[in-house]
Amino acid sequence: MSRALQPFEELVELDAEAVRSWCARTLDALGREREEIDAINVYPVADGDTGTNLYLTAEAAHRAVEAVFAVCEPDTAETVRAMAHGALVGARGNSGTILSQLFRGMAGVLAEGCDGDHLARALAEAARAARQAVAHPVEGTILTVASAAAGACAAGGGLVEVARKAHDGAGTALAATSGQLAVLERAGVVDAGGRGLVTVLGALLETVTGQAPPSPVTAPAAPAPPEERCPTEDGPAYEVIYLLEADDAAVELLRARLDALGESLVVVGGDGLWNVHVHVDDAGAAVEAGVEAGRPHRIRITHFASDTEAADGRGERAQRAVVAVVPGEGLAGLCAEAGATTVRTHPGEQPTGDELVDAIRRAHAREVVLLPNDAELRRTAVAAAERVRAEGIRVALIPTRAAVQGIAALAVHEPDRRFDEDVVAMTAAAGATRYAELAVAERQSFTSAGVCQAGDVLGLIEGDVAVIGEDLTETARTVLDRMLSAGGELVTLVVADDAPPELAPDLERHVRRGYLAVDTITYHAGVGAPPLLIGVE
């Protein structure tokens, strides 16, 4: 039985079950207040998603804790470490990334003990770690609120006393944030990230006392009219987030490179696993920097304009958005430039339903077109669409089976026409695109085209092996000829960075020589994509 269902006594120490309860209460509280926090989000970007990002980060922490309880009876140290690790892996947005570092800072101390004095030390370490993770700390933000919470209980004491002082100190600091940042003062609101942190500390106070504190003040002044707010003037176009496996030395070099590329840089984590968040104009360069530093994965690129141009300063949802699953950061950047929210795939690793749900929520729209771009992802995409429909979001799933079909669908997307008409047009464009992929066999196996050996080049048309060859370019020509024998007007080539440099020019010449009425367009998929994807419309 969870602690929330038992007769309550004020706690003198946090045990594993109390930490579990804190995670659950945090998730519940952020779920209730998510939209209110989204609505006051004006810094560092007025994209109306801070509450959602904090909620998703807390959801990841809660899920990690529940996973530990599902397999054993963890002690307090194991539970707080699971909470911190879950938040790190699932961190979303600027504030969510900072919250994950706050949890990580607290976990190191709470693993040693969980009485009032340890909690006070944990909050101080959390505030220090969070500031260290941010390239350019700004006052009037979640960092200020975290420092105030730690300062208010620095003297230590009993668990309830420390939790109450921390919550009260954070609330006082939150109310003052509107006077510390001009953008907050103009909008007549407090900092959204700081508002979320007060909610997290309120959930902690409720865990140790059994009584929920009053909700913090949100708008100390009358909100300014929407036209007077300053959302994202001249700011970077993209938010880039990824997990990174790298050593400390590589991460220090990465910080310097990303700091030069953009702003709102936050790098959190340690022990070989990091969460990287930055706002940039060149999303590809930000991902490339991660590739040079180590192994980036779970890459998420969000185009700010897809939210802010269609929403007013109050964080209202845009009318329509597209969510696309794509291999390679080059395609992710291409789709993001077209206004889509993207989910990266990785070799041998499909995105989870949670990642698709997160992407649909990040799109922040009333209507969403989902492009899974993989036949094997269809069931996961269907389940994700059902989950967000329960939240009032209208979702249309177009059963695209390859990235080139998704590109064709996105090319005819028109957000201004009726939703049903747009979906029909995108579905027709995807359906009219035949697709192929070139891959390299990893082992000997039987295929529909015969027996292949390790290292052979496989040409797959519509998912089935149609050609087995020894040379990538020669095999690609054969695949193209077979596809164009049935007709076509446009060939789309999507080439990975590690493909031979002459592959695309050679295939373009091949099409020009043999098929005079067929046009060719080439895209670069970047790192992590198959050597070649082909689409014929």
VEXDREN-2710 file (C-alpha; in Angstrom, 1 decimal):
% VEXDREN-2710
k/r/px/py/pz
1/MET/0.0/0.0/0.0
2/SER/1.4/3.4/-0.9
3/ARG/2.0/5.9/1.9
4/ALA/-0.7/8.2/0.5
5/LEU/-3.4/5.6/1.5
6/GLN/-2.1/5.0/5.0
7/PRO/-3.0/7.1/8.2
8/PHE/-0.6/9.9/8.1
9/GLU/2.1/11.0/10.5
10/GLU/4.6/13.7/9.9
11/LEU/7.9/12.3/8.7
12/VAL/11.2/12.7/10.4
13/GLU/13.1/11.1/7.5
14/LEU/12.5/10.3/3.9
15/ASP/12.5/6.6/3.2
16/ALA/12.2/4.9/-0.2
17/GLU/8.4/4.9/0.0
18/ALA/8.3/8.6/0.8
19/VAL/10.5/9.4/-2.2
20/ARG/8.2/7.3/-4.3
21/SER/5.2/9.3/-2.9
22/TRP/7.0/12.6/-3.6
23/CYS/7.5/11.6/-7.2
24/ALA/3.9/10.6/-7.6
25/ARG/2.6/13.9/-5.9
26/THR/5.0/15.9/-8.1
27/LEU/3.6/14.3/-11.2
28/ASP/0.0/14.9/-10.1
29/ALA/0.6/18.5/-9.1
30/LEU/2.4/19.4/-12.4
31/GLY/-0.3/17.6/-14.3
32/ARG/-2.9/19.8/-12.7
33/GLU/-0.9/23.0/-13.1
34/ARG/0.7/22.2/-16.5
35/GLU/-1.5/24.5/-18.6
36/GLU/-1.3/27.4/-16.1
37/ILE/2.6/27.2/-16.2
38/ASP/2.6/26.9/-20.0
39/ALA/0.5/30.1/-20.2
40/ILE/3.0/32.2/-18.3
41/ASN/6.1/30.9/-20.2
42/VAL/7.8/33.9/-21.8
43/TYR/11.5/33.3/-20.9
44/PRO/13.9/32.2/-22.4
45/VAL/11.5/31.5/-25.3
46/ALA/7.7/32.2/-25.3
47/ASP/6.8/28.8/-26.7
48/GLY/4.2/28.0/-24.1
49/ASP/5.6/24.6/-23.1
50/THR/7.5/24.9/-19.8
51/GLY/4.7/23.3/-17.8
52/THR/4.5/20.4/-20.3
53/ASN/8.3/20.0/-20.2
54/LEU/8.4/19.9/-16.4
55/TYR/5.5/17.4/-16.4
56/LEU/7.2/15.1/-18.9
57/THR/10.5/15.3/-17.0
58/ALA/8.7/14.4/-13.7
59/GLU/6.8/11.6/-15.6
60/ALA/10.2/10.1/-16.6
61/ALA/11.4/10.3/-13.0
62/HIS/8.2/8.7/-11.7
63/ARG/8.4/6.0/-14.3
64/ALA/12.0/5.1/-13.3
65/VAL/11.1/4.9/-9.6
66/GLU/8.1/2.7/-10.3
67/ALA/10.3/0.4/-12.5
68/VAL/12.7/-0.1/-9.5
69/PHE/9.8/-0.9/-7.2
70/ALA/8.4/-3.4/-9.7
71/VAL/11.5/-5.6/-9.4
72/CYS/12.7/-5.2/-5.8
73/GLU/12.2/-3.4/-2.5
74/PRO/14.7/-0.6/-3.0
75/ASP/16.3/1.4/-0.2
76/THR/16.3/5.2/-0.1
77/ALA/19.6/5.6/-2.0
78/GLU/18.4/3.3/-4.9
79/THR/15.1/5.2/-5.1
80/VAL/16.6/8.7/-5.2
81/ARG/19.2/7.6/-7.8
82/ALA/16.4/6.1/-9.9
83/MET/14.5/9.4/-9.7
84/ALA/17.5/11.4/-10.8
85/HIS/18.4/9.0/-13.6
86/GLY/14.9/8.9/-14.9
87/ALA/14.7/12.7/-14.9
88/LEU/18.1/12.9/-16.7
89/VAL/17.1/10.5/-19.5
90/GLY/13.6/12.0/-19.9
91/ALA/14.4/15.7/-19.4
92/ARG/12.5/18.0/-21.7
93/GLY/13.2/21.7/-22.5
94/ASN/15.3/24.2/-20.7
95/SER/13.5/24.0/-17.3
96/GLY/13.0/20.3/-17.4
97/THR/16.7/19.8/-18.1
98/ILE/17.6/22.1/-15.1
99/LEU/15.0/20.2/-12.9
100/SER/16.8/16.9/-13.8
101/GLN/20.1/18.4/-12.6
102/LEU/18.4/19.6/-9.4
103/PHE/17.2/16.0/-8.8
104/ARG/20.7/14.7/-9.5
105/GLY/22.3/17.2/-7.1
106/MET/19.9/16.2/-4.4
107/ALA/20.3/12.5/-5.0
108/GLY/24.0/12.6/-4.2
109/VAL/23.3/13.9/-0.7
110/LEU/20.1/12.1/0.0
111/ALA/21.7/8.7/-0.8
112/GLU/23.8/9.3/2.4
113/GLY/20.8/10.2/4.6
114/CYS/17.4/11.7/4.4
115/ASP/16.7/13.7/7.6
116/GLY/16.2/17.4/7.7
117/ASP/19.9/18.3/7.8
118/HIS/20.6/16.1/4.8
119/LEU/17.7/17.6/2.9
120/ALA/19.0/21.1/3.6
121/ARG/22.4/20.0/2.2
122/ALA/20.8/18.3/-0.7
123/LEU/18.9/21.5/-1.7
124/ALA/22.2/23.5/-1.5
125/GLU/24.0/21.0/-3.7
126/ALA/21.1/20.9/-6.1
127/ALA/21.2/24.7/-6.5
128/ARG/24.9/24.7/-7.0
129/ALA/24.9/21.9/-9.6
130/ALA/22.1/23.5/-11.5
131/ARG/23.9/26.8/-11.8
132/GLN/27.1/25.0/-12.9
133/ALA/25.1/23.2/-15.7
134/VAL/23.9/26.5/-17.2
135/ALA/26.4/28.2/-19.5
136/HIS/25.1/31.7/-18.6
137/PRO/23.0/31.8/-15.4
138/VAL/20.3/34.5/-15.3
139/GLU/18.6/35.8/-12.2
140/GLY/14.8/35.8/-12.0
141/THR/14.7/32.2/-13.2
142/ILE/14.4/28.7/-11.8
143/LEU/18.0/29.0/-10.7
144/THR/17.1/32.0/-8.5
145/VAL/14.2/30.1/-6.9
146/ALA/16.4/27.1/-6.3
147/SER/19.1/29.2/-4.6
148/ALA/16.4/30.9/-2.4
149/ALA/15.0/27.6/-1.4
150/ALA/18.4/26.3/-0.3
151/GLY/19.2/29.6/1.5
152/ALA/16.0/29.6/3.4
153/CYS/16.8/26.3/5.1
154/ALA/20.5/26.5/5.2
155/ALA/20.5/26.2/9.0
156/GLY/19.0/22.7/8.8
157/GLY/16.6/21.4/11.4
158/GLY/13.9/18.8/11.4
159/LEU/12.6/17.4/8.1
160/VAL/9.3/19.2/8.2
161/GLU/10.9/22.4/9.2
162/VAL/13.4/22.3/6.4
163/ALA/10.8/21.3/3.8
164/ARG/8.5/24.1/4.9
165/LYS/11.3/26.8/4.9
166/ALA/12.5/25.6/1.5
167/HIS/9.0/25.9/0.0
168/ASP/8.3/29.2/1.6
169/GLY/11.7/30.6/0.5
170/ALA/11.1/29.5/-3.0
171/GLY/7.6/31.0/-3.1
172/THR/8.9/34.4/-1.9
173/ALA/11.7/34.3/-4.5
174/LEU/9.2/33.3/-7.2
175/ALA/7.0/36.4/-6.5
176/ALA/10.1/38.6/-6.9
177/THR/11.1/37.2/-10.3
178/SER/8.9/39.5/-12.2
179/GLY/11.0/42.4/-11.0
180/GLN/14.3/40.8/-12.0
181/LEU/13.6/40.1/-15.7
182/ALA/12.2/42.8/-18.0
183/VAL/10.4/40.3/-20.1
184/LEU/8.5/38.9/-17.1
185/GLU/7.7/42.4/-15.9
186/ARG/6.3/43.4/-19.4
187/ALA/4.2/40.2/-19.4
188/GLY/3.0/40.7/-15.8
189/VAL/4.0/37.1/-14.8
190/VAL/6.5/35.3/-12.7
191/ASP/9.0/32.9/-14.1
192/ALA/7.4/29.7/-15.4
193/GLY/10.3/27.4/-14.5
194/GLY/10.5/28.8/-11.0
195/ARG/6.8/28.4/-10.7
196/GLY/7.2/24.7/-11.5
197/LEU/10.0/24.3/-9.0
198/VAL/7.7/25.7/-6.2
199/THR/5.2/23.1/-7.2
200/VAL/7.8/20.3/-6.9
201/LEU/8.8/21.6/-3.4
202/GLY/5.1/21.9/-2.5
203/ALA/4.7/18.2/-3.4
204/LEU/7.7/17.4/-1.1
205/LEU/6.1/19.4/1.7
206/GLU/2.8/17.6/1.3
207/THR/4.7/14.3/1.4
208/VAL/6.3/15.0/4.8
209/THR/3.3/16.8/6.4
210/GLY/0.3/15.2/4.7
211/GLN/-1.1/18.7/3.9
212/ALA/-0.9/20.4/0.5
213/PRO/0.3/24.0/0.6
214/PRO/-1.6/26.7/-1.2
215/SER/-0.7/27.2/-4.9
216/PRO/1.9/29.8/-5.5
217/VAL/1.2/33.2/-7.0
218/THR/1.4/33.2/-10.7
219/ALA/0.8/36.8/-11.9
220/PRO/1.6/39.5/-9.3
221/ALA/0.7/42.2/-11.8
222/ALA/-2.1/42.5/-14.3
223/PRO/-1.0/40.6/-17.4
224/ALA/0.0/42.8/-20.3
225/PRO/-2.0/42.5/-23.5
226/PRO/-0.7/39.9/-25.9
227/GLU/0.6/42.4/-28.4
228/GLU/2.8/43.9/-25.8
229/ARG/4.6/40.7/-25.0
230/CYS/7.9/39.8/-26.5
231/PRO/8.0/36.2/-27.5
232/THR/11.0/35.2/-29.5
233/GLU/12.2/38.3/-31.4
234/ASP/15.5/37.6/-33.2
235/GLY/16.0/34.4/-31.1
236/PRO/17.4/31.1/-32.5
237/ALA/15.1/29.1/-34.7
238/TYR/15.5/25.6/-33.1
239/GLU/15.7/23.8/-29.8
240/VAL/18.0/20.8/-29.9
241/ILE/18.1/18.2/-27.1
242/TYR/19.9/14.9/-27.0
243/LEU/21.3/12.3/-24.7
244/LEU/25.0/12.0/-25.0
245/GLU/27.4/9.2/-24.0
246/ALA/30.8/10.9/-23.6
247/ASP/33.6/11.4/-21.1
248/ASP/34.1/14.6/-19.1
249/ALA/36.9/16.0/-21.2
250/ALA/34.8/15.7/-24.4
251/VAL/31.8/17.4/-22.7
252/GLU/33.9/20.4/-21.7
253/LEU/34.9/20.9/-25.4
254/LEU/31.3/20.4/-26.4
255/ARG/30.1/23.1/-24.0
256/ALA/32.5/25.6/-25.5
257/ARG/31.4/24.7/-29.1
258/LEU/27.7/24.8/-28.4
259/ASP/28.0/28.1/-26.4
260/ALA/29.5/29.7/-29.5
261/LEU/26.7/28.2/-31.7
262/GLY/23.7/29.3/-29.7
263/GLU/22.2/30.2/-26.4
264/SER/20.2/28.8/-23.4
265/LEU/22.9/26.1/-23.2
266/VAL/22.3/23.5/-20.4
267/VAL/24.4/20.4/-20.1
268/VAL/23.5/18.1/-17.2
269/GLY/24.5/14.7/-16.1
270/GLY/27.8/12.9/-15.4
271/ASP/29.4/9.4/-15.2
272/GLY/29.4/9.1/-19.0
273/LEU/25.8/10.1/-19.6
274/TRP/24.7/13.7/-20.3
275/ASN/21.6/15.5/-21.4
276/VAL/22.3/18.4/-23.7
277/HIS/19.9/21.3/-24.4
278/VAL/20.6/24.4/-26.6
279/HIS/18.8/26.9/-28.8
280/VAL/20.5/27.4/-32.2
281/ASP/19.9/28.5/-35.7
282/ASP/22.0/25.6/-37.1
283/ALA/20.4/22.4/-35.7
284/GLY/22.7/20.2/-37.8
285/ALA/25.8/21.8/-36.4
286/ALA/24.6/21.3/-32.8
287/VAL/24.1/17.6/-33.5
288/GLU/27.4/17.3/-35.3
289/ALA/29.1/18.7/-32.2
290/GLY/27.5/15.9/-30.2
291/VAL/28.7/13.3/-32.7
292/GLU/32.3/14.6/-32.4
293/ALA/32.0/14.5/-28.6
294/GLY/30.6/11.0/-28.2
295/ARG/27.4/9.1/-29.1
296/PRO/24.3/11.2/-29.2
297/HIS/20.9/9.6/-29.2
298/ARG/17.2/10.4/-28.6
299/ILE/17.8/13.6/-30.6
300/ARG/14.9/16.0/-30.6
301/ILE/14.8/19.1/-32.8
302/THR/11.9/21.6/-32.4
303/HIS/11.3/24.5/-34.7
304/PHE/10.1/27.4/-32.5
305/ALA/8.2/29.1/-35.3
306/SER/5.8/26.2/-35.6
307/ASP/4.6/27.1/-32.1
308/THR/5.2/30.8/-31.7
309/GLU/4.0/32.1/-35.1
310/ALA/0.6/30.3/-34.7
311/ALA/0.1/31.1/-31.0
312/ASP/-0.4/34.4/-29.2
313/GLY/1.6/35.4/-26.1
314/ARG/-0.8/33.4/-23.9
315/GLY/0.6/30.1/-25.1
316/GLU/-2.5/29.0/-26.9
317/ARG/-2.1/25.9/-29.1
318/ALA/-1.4/26.3/-32.8
319/GLN/-4.2/24.9/-35.0
320/ARG/-2.2/22.2/-36.8
321/ALA/1.2/20.6/-36.7
322/VAL/3.1/17.6/-38.3
323/VAL/5.1/15.1/-36.3
324/ALA/7.6/13.1/-38.4
325/VAL/9.8/10.1/-37.4
326/VAL/13.1/10.4/-39.4
327/PRO/16.5/8.7/-39.6
328/GLY/19.6/11.0/-39.5
329/GLU/19.9/14.6/-38.2
330/GLY/20.0/15.9/-41.8
331/LEU/16.5/14.8/-42.5
332/ALA/15.4/16.0/-39.0
333/GLY/16.7/19.4/-39.8
334/LEU/15.0/19.4/-43.2
335/CYS/11.6/18.4/-41.7
336/ALA/12.1/20.9/-38.9
337/GLU/12.7/23.7/-41.5
338/ALA/9.3/22.7/-43.0
339/GLY/7.7/23.2/-39.6
340/ALA/7.5/19.6/-38.4
341/THR/8.3/18.4/-35.0
342/THR/10.7/15.5/-35.4
343/VAL/11.6/12.2/-33.7
344/ARG/15.0/10.7/-34.5
345/THR/15.4/6.9/-35.1
346/HIS/18.6/5.1/-34.6
347/PRO/20.0/1.9/-36.2
348/GLY/18.3/-1.0/-34.6
349/GLU/16.4/1.2/-32.1
350/GLN/12.8/2.2/-32.7
351/PRO/11.3/5.2/-30.9
352/THR/9.0/4.2/-28.0
353/GLY/5.4/5.1/-27.7
354/ASP/6.3/7.6/-24.9
355/GLU/8.7/9.4/-27.3
356/LEU/5.9/9.7/-29.9
357/VAL/3.4/11.0/-27.3
358/ASP/6.0/13.5/-26.1
359/ALA/6.6/14.7/-29.7
360/ILE/2.9/15.2/-30.3
361/ARG/2.6/17.1/-27.1
362/ARG/5.6/19.2/-28.0
363/ALA/4.0/20.1/-31.3
364/HIS/1.5/22.0/-29.1
365/ALA/-1.3/21.9/-31.6
366/ARG/-5.0/21.1/-31.6
367/GLU/-4.6/19.0/-34.8
368/VAL/-1.6/16.8/-35.5
369/VAL/-0.7/14.8/-38.5
370/LEU/1.6/11.9/-37.5
371/LEU/4.1/10.4/-40.0
372/PRO/5.7/7.2/-38.6
373/ASN/7.7/6.6/-41.8
374/ASP/8.3/3.0/-40.9
375/ALA/5.9/0.0/-41.4
376/GLU/7.1/-1.6/-38.1
377/LEU/6.3/1.5/-36.2
378/ARG/2.6/1.5/-37.1
379/ARG/1.2/-0.2/-34.0
380/THR/3.3/2.0/-31.7
381/ALA/2.1/5.1/-33.6
382/VAL/-1.5/3.9/-33.4
383/ALA/-1.2/3.5/-29.6
384/ALA/0.5/6.9/-29.2
385/ALA/-2.3/8.6/-31.2
386/GLU/-5.0/7.0/-29.0
387/ARG/-3.3/8.3/-25.9
388/VAL/-3.1/11.9/-27.0
389/ARG/-6.6/11.8/-28.4
390/ALA/-7.8/11.3/-24.8
391/GLU/-6.2/14.7/-24.1
392/GLY/-8.4/16.4/-26.6
393/ILE/-5.8/16.5/-29.5
394/ARG/-7.1/15.5/-32.9
395/VAL/-4.6/13.2/-34.5
396/ALA/-4.5/11.7/-38.0
397/LEU/-2.0/8.9/-38.6
398/ILE/-0.8/8.6/-42.2
399/PRO/0.6/5.1/-42.6
400/THR/3.9/6.2/-44.2
401/ARG/6.3/3.3/-44.5
402/ALA/9.5/5.1/-45.4
403/ALA/11.1/8.5/-44.8
404/VAL/10.7/9.4/-48.5
405/GLN/7.0/8.9/-48.3
406/GLY/7.0/11.3/-45.3
407/ILE/8.9/13.9/-47.3
408/ALA/6.4/13.6/-50.1
409/ALA/3.5/14.0/-47.6
410/LEU/5.1/17.0/-45.9
411/ALA/5.7/18.7/-49.3
412/VAL/2.0/19.0/-49.9
413/HIS/1.0/19.9/-46.4
414/GLU/-1.0/23.1/-46.2
415/PRO/-2.0/24.0/-42.6
416/ASP/-4.5/26.6/-43.8
417/ARG/-6.9/24.2/-45.5
418/ARG/-9.4/22.0/-43.7
419/PHE/-7.9/19.2/-41.6
420/ASP/-9.5/16.4/-43.5
421/GLU/-8.6/17.8/-46.9
422/ASP/-5.0/18.2/-45.8
423/VAL/-4.8/14.6/-44.5
424/VAL/-6.2/13.3/-47.8
425/ALA/-3.7/15.2/-49.9
426/MET/-0.8/14.1/-47.7
427/THR/-2.0/10.5/-47.7
428/ALA/-2.3/10.6/-51.5
429/ALA/1.2/12.0/-51.9
430/ALA/2.7/9.4/-49.6
431/GLY/0.8/6.6/-51.4
432/ALA/2.0/7.7/-54.8
433/THR/5.6/7.4/-53.7
434/ARG/7.3/4.0/-54.2
435/TYR/10.3/3.5/-51.9
436/ALA/13.5/1.6/-51.7
437/GLU/16.5/1.4/-49.4
438/LEU/20.0/0.2/-49.7
439/ALA/21.6/-1.6/-46.8
440/VAL/24.7/-3.7/-46.1
441/ALA/24.2/-7.3/-45.0
442/GLU/25.6/-8.1/-41.5
443/ARG/25.6/-11.9/-41.9
444/GLN/24.8/-14.6/-44.3
445/SER/21.0/-15.1/-44.7
446/PHE/18.3/-16.2/-47.1
447/THR/16.3/-13.4/-48.8
448/SER/13.6/-13.2/-51.4
449/ALA/16.4/-12.5/-54.0
450/GLY/18.6/-15.4/-52.9
451/VAL/21.3/-16.0/-50.4
452/CYS/23.4/-13.0/-49.4
453/GLN/26.8/-13.0/-47.6
454/ALA/28.0/-10.6/-44.9
455/GLY/29.1/-7.4/-46.6
456/ASP/26.8/-7.7/-49.6
457/VAL/24.8/-4.7/-50.7
458/LEU/21.0/-5.3/-50.4
459/GLY/18.5/-3.3/-52.5
460/LEU/15.1/-3.4/-50.8
461/ILE/12.1/-2.3/-52.8
462/GLU/8.9/-1.7/-50.8
463/GLY/10.5/-3.6/-47.9
464/ASP/11.6/-6.8/-49.8
465/VAL/15.1/-7.6/-50.9
466/ALA/15.0/-7.3/-54.7
467/VAL/18.7/-7.0/-55.6
468/ILE/21.9/-8.4/-54.1
469/GLY/25.1/-6.7/-55.2
470/GLU/28.7/-6.1/-54.3
471/ASP/29.0/-2.4/-55.1
472/LEU/26.7/0.3/-53.5
473/THR/26.5/2.5/-56.6
474/GLU/26.0/-0.3/-59.1
475/THR/23.3/-1.9/-56.9
476/ALA/21.6/1.5/-56.5
477/ARG/21.5/1.9/-60.3
478/THR/19.8/-1.5/-60.7
479/VAL/17.2/-0.7/-58.0
480/LEU/16.5/2.7/-59.7
481/ASP/16.0/1.0/-63.1
482/ARG/13.6/-1.5/-61.7
483/MET/11.6/1.2/-59.9
484/LEU/11.5/3.5/-63.0
485/SER/10.4/0.7/-65.3
486/ALA/6.9/1.2/-63.9
487/GLY/7.1/5.0/-64.6
488/GLY/7.8/8.0/-62.5
489/GLU/8.1/11.8/-62.6
490/LEU/10.4/12.5/-59.6
491/VAL/13.2/10.6/-57.9
492/THR/14.1/11.5/-54.4
493/LEU/17.6/10.4/-53.1
494/VAL/18.4/10.6/-49.4
495/VAL/22.1/9.9/-48.9
496/ALA/23.8/9.2/-45.6
497/ASP/27.1/11.0/-44.7
498/ASP/29.1/7.8/-44.7
499/ALA/28.0/6.9/-48.3
500/PRO/30.6/7.3/-51.1
501/PRO/30.7/11.0/-52.0
502/GLU/30.1/10.3/-55.7
503/LEU/27.0/8.1/-55.1
504/ALA/24.4/10.9/-55.5
505/PRO/26.0/12.7/-58.5
506/ASP/26.4/9.3/-60.2
507/LEU/22.7/8.4/-59.7
508/GLU/21.6/11.9/-60.8
509/ARG/23.6/11.4/-64.1
510/HIS/22.1/7.9/-64.5
511/VAL/18.6/9.2/-64.3
512/ARG/19.3/12.2/-66.6
513/ARG/20.8/9.9/-69.3
514/GLY/18.2/7.2/-69.2
515/TYR/14.9/8.9/-68.2
516/LEU/14.7/12.4/-69.8
517/ALA/11.3/13.3/-68.3
518/VAL/12.2/12.4/-64.7
519/ASP/13.5/15.0/-62.3
520/THR/15.9/14.2/-59.4
521/ILE/16.2/15.8/-56.0
522/THR/18.9/14.9/-53.4
523/TYR/18.8/15.3/-49.6
524/HIS/21.6/14.5/-47.1
525/ALA/20.4/12.4/-44.2
526/GLY/23.5/13.0/-42.0
527/VAL/24.7/10.5/-39.5
528/GLY/22.7/7.5/-38.4
529/ALA/20.7/6.9/-41.5
530/PRO/20.8/4.0/-44.0
531/PRO/23.3/4.5/-46.8
532/LEU/20.6/5.4/-49.4
533/LEU/16.9/5.9/-49.5
534/ILE/15.1/6.2/-52.8
535/GLY/11.6/7.5/-53.5
536/VAL/9.9/7.5/-56.9
537/GLU/6.7/9.6/-57.4
END
